[in-house]
Amino acid sequence: MEKDKKIVKSEEDRLLNFLQKTKEGKYAKIEQSSLSFVRFREKSEFIEPSPEEAFYYSVR
């Protein structure tokens, strides 16, 4: 369980680092029009050998 928390924390840190560098302009510029779209992973209770990821998009 502790190892899982470290992995999740590491992934969070990498994402936050990427977002910070993007905001500073070190990567491609983010268009303001694309900020109204949100992408998130679907969480499900189904147990399958290799579940496929599904993404849903929303507009704020």
Phi and psi restraints in degrees (range 20) as a CNS / XPLOR table:
assign (resid 1 and name C) (resid 2 and name N)
       (resid 2 and name CA) (resid 2 and name C) 1.0 -64.1 20.0 2
assign (resid 2 and name N) (resid 2 and name CA)
       (resid 2 and name C) (resid 3 and name N) 1.0 -37.1 20.0 2
assign (resid 2 and name C) (resid 3 and name N)
       (resid 3 and name CA) (resid 3 and name C) 1.0 -64.9 20.0 2
assign (resid 3 and name N) (resid 3 and name CA)
       (resid 3 and name C) (resid 4 and name N) 1.0 -39.9 20.0 2
assign (resid 3 and name C) (resid 4 and name N)
       (resid 4 and name CA) (resid 4 and name C) 1.0 -61.9 20.0 2
assign (resid 4 and name N) (resid 4 and name CA)
       (resid 4 and name C) (resid 5 and name N) 1.0 -40.5 20.0 2
assign (resid 4 and name C) (resid 5 and name N)
       (resid 5 and name CA) (resid 5 and name C) 1.0 -63.9 20.0 2
assign (resid 5 and name N) (resid 5 and name CA)
       (resid 5 and name C) (resid 6 and name N) 1.0 -38.7 20.0 2
assign (resid 5 and name C) (resid 6 and name N)
       (resid 6 and name CA) (resid 6 and name C) 1.0 -65.9 20.0 2
assign (resid 6 and name N) (resid 6 and name CA)
       (resid 6 and name C) (resid 7 and name N) 1.0 -39.5 20.0 2
assign (resid 6 and name C) (resid 7 and name N)
       (resid 7 and name CA) (resid 7 and name C) 1.0 -64.4 20.0 2
assign (resid 7 and name N) (resid 7 and name CA)
       (resid 7 and name C) (resid 8 and name N) 1.0 -45.9 20.0 2
assign (resid 7 and name C) (resid 8 and name N)
       (resid 8 and name CA) (resid 8 and name C) 1.0 -62.3 20.0 2
assign (resid 8 and name N) (resid 8 and name CA)
       (resid 8 and name C) (resid 9 and name N) 1.0 -43.6 20.0 2
assign (resid 8 and name C) (resid 9 and name N)
       (resid 9 and name CA) (resid 9 and name C) 1.0 -62.2 20.0 2
assign (resid 9 and name N) (resid 9 and name CA)
       (resid 9 and name C) (resid 10 and name N) 1.0 -41.7 20.0 2
assign (resid 9 and name C) (resid 10 and name N)
       (resid 10 and name CA) (resid 10 and name C) 1.0 -62.1 20.0 2
assign (resid 10 and name N) (resid 10 and name CA)
       (resid 10 and name C) (resid 11 and name N) 1.0 -42.5 20.0 2
assign (resid 10 and name C) (resid 11 and name N)
       (resid 11 and name CA) (resid 11 and name C) 1.0 -64.8 20.0 2
assign (resid 11 and name N) (resid 11 and name CA)
       (resid 11 and name C) (resid 12 and name N) 1.0 -39.6 20.0 2
assign (resid 11 and name C) (resid 12 and name N)
       (resid 12 and name CA) (resid 12 and name C) 1.0 -62.7 20.0 2
assign (resid 12 and name N) (resid 12 and name CA)
       (resid 12 and name C) (resid 13 and name N) 1.0 -44.4 20.0 2
assign (resid 12 and name C) (resid 13 and name N)
       (resid 13 and name CA) (resid 13 and name C) 1.0 -61.6 20.0 2
assign (resid 13 and name N) (resid 13 and name CA)
       (resid 13 and name C) (resid 14 and name N) 1.0 -42.4 20.0 2
assign (resid 13 and name C) (resid 14 and name N)
       (resid 14 and name CA) (resid 14 and name C) 1.0 -63.9 20.0 2
assign (resid 14 and name N) (resid 14 and name CA)
       (resid 14 and name C) (resid 15 and name N) 1.0 -42.2 20.0 2
assign (resid 14 and name C) (resid 15 and name N)
       (resid 15 and name CA) (resid 15 and name C) 1.0 -64.8 20.0 2
assign (resid 15 and name N) (resid 15 and name CA)
       (resid 15 and name C) (resid 16 and name N) 1.0 -45.9 20.0 2
assign (resid 15 and name C) (resid 16 and name N)
       (resid 16 and name CA) (resid 16 and name C) 1.0 -63.3 20.0 2
assign (resid 16 and name N) (resid 16 and name CA)
       (resid 16 and name C) (resid 17 and name N) 1.0 -38.4 20.0 2
assign (resid 16 and name C) (resid 17 and name N)
       (resid 17 and name CA) (resid 17 and name C) 1.0 -62.9 20.0 2
assign (resid 17 and name N) (resid 17 and name CA)
       (resid 17 and name C) (resid 18 and name N) 1.0 -44.8 20.0 2
assign (resid 17 and name C) (resid 18 and name N)
       (resid 18 and name CA) (resid 18 and name C) 1.0 -61.4 20.0 2
assign (resid 18 and name N) (resid 18 and name CA)
       (resid 18 and name C) (resid 19 and name N) 1.0 -45.8 20.0 2
assign (resid 18 and name C) (resid 19 and name N)
       (resid 19 and name CA) (resid 19 and name C) 1.0 -63.7 20.0 2
assign (resid 19 and name N) (resid 19 and name CA)
       (resid 19 and name C) (resid 20 and name N) 1.0 -39.9 20.0 2
assign (resid 19 and name C) (resid 20 and name N)
       (resid 20 and name CA) (resid 20 and name C) 1.0 -63.6 20.0 2
assign (resid 20 and name N) (resid 20 and name CA)
       (resid 20 and name C) (resid 21 and name N) 1.0 -44.9 20.0 2
assign (resid 20 and name C) (resid 21 and name N)
       (resid 21 and name CA) (resid 21 and name C) 1.0 -66.7 20.0 2
assign (resid 21 and name N) (resid 21 and name CA)
       (resid 21 and name C) (resid 22 and name N) 1.0 -35.4 20.0 2
assign (resid 21 and name C) (resid 22 and name N)
       (resid 22 and name CA) (resid 22 and name C) 1.0 -65.1 20.0 2
assign (resid 22 and name N) (resid 22 and name CA)
       (resid 22 and name C) (resid 23 and name N) 1.0 -43.1 20.0 2
assign (resid 22 and name C) (resid 23 and name N)
       (resid 23 and name CA) (resid 23 and name C) 1.0 -61.8 20.0 2
assign (resid 23 and name N) (resid 23 and name CA)
       (resid 23 and name C) (resid 24 and name N) 1.0 -35.4 20.0 2
assign (resid 23 and name C) (resid 24 and name N)
       (resid 24 and name CA) (resid 24 and name C) 1.0 -77.0 20.0 2
assign (resid 24 and name N) (resid 24 and name CA)
       (resid 24 and name C) (resid 25 and name N) 1.0 -6.9 20.0 2
assign (resid 24 and name C) (resid 25 and name N)
       (resid 25 and name CA) (resid 25 and name C) 1.0 89.9 20.0 2
assign (resid 25 and name N) (resid 25 and name CA)
       (resid 25 and name C) (resid 26 and name N) 1.0 15.4 20.0 2
assign (resid 25 and name C) (resid 26 and name N)
       (resid 26 and name CA) (resid 26 and name C) 1.0 -80.5 20.0 2
assign (resid 26 and name N) (resid 26 and name CA)
       (resid 26 and name C) (resid 27 and name N) 1.0 -14.2 20.0 2
assign (resid 26 and name C) (resid 27 and name N)
       (resid 27 and name CA) (resid 27 and name C) 1.0 -119.6 20.0 2
assign (resid 27 and name N) (resid 27 and name CA)
       (resid 27 and name C) (resid 28 and name N) 1.0 -171.1 20.0 2
assign (resid 27 and name C) (resid 28 and name N)
       (resid 28 and name CA) (resid 28 and name C) 1.0 -60.0 20.0 2
assign (resid 28 and name N) (resid 28 and name CA)
       (resid 28 and name C) (resid 29 and name N) 1.0 145.7 20.0 2
assign (resid 28 and name C) (resid 29 and name N)
       (resid 29 and name CA) (resid 29 and name C) 1.0 -69.1 20.0 2
assign (resid 29 and name N) (resid 29 and name CA)
       (resid 29 and name C) (resid 30 and name N) 1.0 140.6 20.0 2
assign (resid 29 and name C) (resid 30 and name N)
       (resid 30 and name CA) (resid 30 and name C) 1.0 -91.7 20.0 2
assign (resid 30 and name N) (resid 30 and name CA)
       (resid 30 and name C) (resid 31 and name N) 1.0 126.6 20.0 2
assign (resid 30 and name C) (resid 31 and name N)
       (resid 31 and name CA) (resid 31 and name C) 1.0 -75.3 20.0 2
assign (resid 31 and name N) (resid 31 and name CA)
       (resid 31 and name C) (resid 32 and name N) 1.0 137.9 20.0 2
assign (resid 31 and name C) (resid 32 and name N)
       (resid 32 and name CA) (resid 32 and name C) 1.0 -60.6 20.0 2
assign (resid 32 and name N) (resid 32 and name CA)
       (resid 32 and name C) (resid 33 and name N) 1.0 -31.4 20.0 2
assign (resid 32 and name C) (resid 33 and name N)
       (resid 33 and name CA) (resid 33 and name C) 1.0 -67.6 20.0 2
assign (resid 33 and name N) (resid 33 and name CA)
       (resid 33 and name C) (resid 34 and name N) 1.0 -24.8 20.0 2
assign (resid 33 and name C) (resid 34 and name N)
       (resid 34 and name CA) (resid 34 and name C) 1.0 -86.2 20.0 2
assign (resid 34 and name N) (resid 34 and name CA)
       (resid 34 and name C) (resid 35 and name N) 1.0 -6.9 20.0 2
assign (resid 34 and name C) (resid 35 and name N)
       (resid 35 and name CA) (resid 35 and name C) 1.0 -73.0 20.0 2
assign (resid 35 and name N) (resid 35 and name CA)
       (resid 35 and name C) (resid 36 and name N) 1.0 -14.5 20.0 2
assign (resid 35 and name C) (resid 36 and name N)
       (resid 36 and name CA) (resid 36 and name C) 1.0 -81.7 20.0 2
assign (resid 36 and name N) (resid 36 and name CA)
       (resid 36 and name C) (resid 37 and name N) 1.0 -5.4 20.0 2
assign (resid 36 and name C) (resid 37 and name N)
       (resid 37 and name CA) (resid 37 and name C) 1.0 -101.4 20.0 2
assign (resid 37 and name N) (resid 37 and name CA)
       (resid 37 and name C) (resid 38 and name N) 1.0 138.8 20.0 2
assign (resid 37 and name C) (resid 38 and name N)
       (resid 38 and name CA) (resid 38 and name C) 1.0 -122.0 20.0 2
assign (resid 38 and name N) (resid 38 and name CA)
       (resid 38 and name C) (resid 39 and name N) 1.0 138.2 20.0 2
assign (resid 38 and name C) (resid 39 and name N)
       (resid 39 and name CA) (resid 39 and name C) 1.0 -124.7 20.0 2
assign (resid 39 and name N) (resid 39 and name CA)
       (resid 39 and name C) (resid 40 and name N) 1.0 132.0 20.0 2
assign (resid 39 and name C) (resid 40 and name N)
       (resid 40 and name CA) (resid 40 and name C) 1.0 -144.1 20.0 2
assign (resid 40 and name N) (resid 40 and name CA)
       (resid 40 and name C) (resid 41 and name N) 1.0 156.5 20.0 2
assign (resid 40 and name C) (resid 41 and name N)
       (resid 41 and name CA) (resid 41 and name C) 1.0 -81.8 20.0 2
assign (resid 41 and name N) (resid 41 and name CA)
       (resid 41 and name C) (resid 42 and name N) 1.0 143.9 20.0 2
assign (resid 41 and name C) (resid 42 and name N)
       (resid 42 and name CA) (resid 42 and name C) 1.0 -80.4 20.0 2
assign (resid 42 and name N) (resid 42 and name CA)
       (resid 42 and name C) (resid 43 and name N) 1.0 136.0 20.0 2
assign (resid 42 and name C) (resid 43 and name N)
       (resid 43 and name CA) (resid 43 and name C) 1.0 -108.6 20.0 2
assign (resid 43 and name N) (resid 43 and name CA)
       (resid 43 and name C) (resid 44 and name N) 1.0 132.5 20.0 2
assign (resid 43 and name C) (resid 44 and name N)
       (resid 44 and name CA) (resid 44 and name C) 1.0 -136.8 20.0 2
assign (resid 44 and name N) (resid 44 and name CA)
       (resid 44 and name C) (resid 45 and name N) 1.0 164.0 20.0 2
assign (resid 44 and name C) (resid 45 and name N)
       (resid 45 and name CA) (resid 45 and name C) 1.0 -96.0 20.0 2
assign (resid 45 and name N) (resid 45 and name CA)
       (resid 45 and name C) (resid 46 and name N) 1.0 -2.0 20.0 2
assign (resid 45 and name C) (resid 46 and name N)
       (resid 46 and name CA) (resid 46 and name C) 1.0 -72.3 20.0 2
assign (resid 46 and name N) (resid 46 and name CA)
       (resid 46 and name C) (resid 47 and name N) 1.0 137.8 20.0 2
assign (resid 46 and name C) (resid 47 and name N)
       (resid 47 and name CA) (resid 47 and name C) 1.0 -108.6 20.0 2
assign (resid 47 and name N) (resid 47 and name CA)
       (resid 47 and name C) (resid 48 and name N) 1.0 115.8 20.0 2
assign (resid 47 and name C) (resid 48 and name N)
       (resid 48 and name CA) (resid 48 and name C) 1.0 -131.0 20.0 2
assign (resid 48 and name N) (resid 48 and name CA)
       (resid 48 and name C) (resid 49 and name N) 1.0 156.0 20.0 2
assign (resid 48 and name C) (resid 49 and name N)
       (resid 49 and name CA) (resid 49 and name C) 1.0 -57.0 20.0 2
assign (resid 49 and name N) (resid 49 and name CA)
       (resid 49 and name C) (resid 50 and name N) 1.0 -43.4 20.0 2
assign (resid 49 and name C) (resid 50 and name N)
       (resid 50 and name CA) (resid 50 and name C) 1.0 -143.9 20.0 2
assign (resid 50 and name N) (resid 50 and name CA)
       (resid 50 and name C) (resid 51 and name N) 1.0 84.1 20.0 2
assign (resid 50 and name C) (resid 51 and name N)
       (resid 51 and name CA) (resid 51 and name C) 1.0 -65.5 20.0 2
assign (resid 51 and name N) (resid 51 and name CA)
       (resid 51 and name C) (resid 52 and name N) 1.0 143.0 20.0 2
assign (resid 51 and name C) (resid 52 and name N)
       (resid 52 and name CA) (resid 52 and name C) 1.0 -85.9 20.0 2
assign (resid 52 and name N) (resid 52 and name CA)
       (resid 52 and name C) (resid 53 and name N) 1.0 143.6 20.0 2
assign (resid 52 and name C) (resid 53 and name N)
       (resid 53 and name CA) (resid 53 and name C) 1.0 -81.6 20.0 2
assign (resid 53 and name N) (resid 53 and name CA)
       (resid 53 and name C) (resid 54 and name N) 1.0 142.2 20.0 2
assign (resid 53 and name C) (resid 54 and name N)
       (resid 54 and name CA) (resid 54 and name C) 1.0 -125.0 20.0 2
assign (resid 54 and name N) (resid 54 and name CA)
       (resid 54 and name C) (resid 55 and name N) 1.0 140.1 20.0 2
assign (resid 54 and name C) (resid 55 and name N)
       (resid 55 and name CA) (resid 55 and name C) 1.0 -118.9 20.0 2
assign (resid 55 and name N) (resid 55 and name CA)
       (resid 55 and name C) (resid 56 and name N) 1.0 139.9 20.0 2
assign (resid 55 and name C) (resid 56 and name N)
       (resid 56 and name CA) (resid 56 and name C) 1.0 -119.5 20.0 2
assign (resid 56 and name N) (resid 56 and name CA)
       (resid 56 and name C) (resid 57 and name N) 1.0 143.5 20.0 2
assign (resid 56 and name C) (resid 57 and name N)
       (resid 57 and name CA) (resid 57 and name C) 1.0 -114.5 20.0 2
assign (resid 57 and name N) (resid 57 and name CA)
       (resid 57 and name C) (resid 58 and name N) 1.0 145.4 20.0 2
assign (resid 57 and name C) (resid 58 and name N)
       (resid 58 and name CA) (resid 58 and name C) 1.0 -137.4 20.0 2
assign (resid 58 and name N) (resid 58 and name CA)
       (resid 58 and name C) (resid 59 and name N) 1.0 154.5 20.0 2
assign (resid 58 and name C) (resid 59 and name N)
       (resid 59 and name CA) (resid 59 and name C) 1.0 -114.7 20.0 2
assign (resid 59 and name N) (resid 59 and name CA)
       (resid 59 and name C) (resid 60 and name N) 1.0 130.0 20.0 2
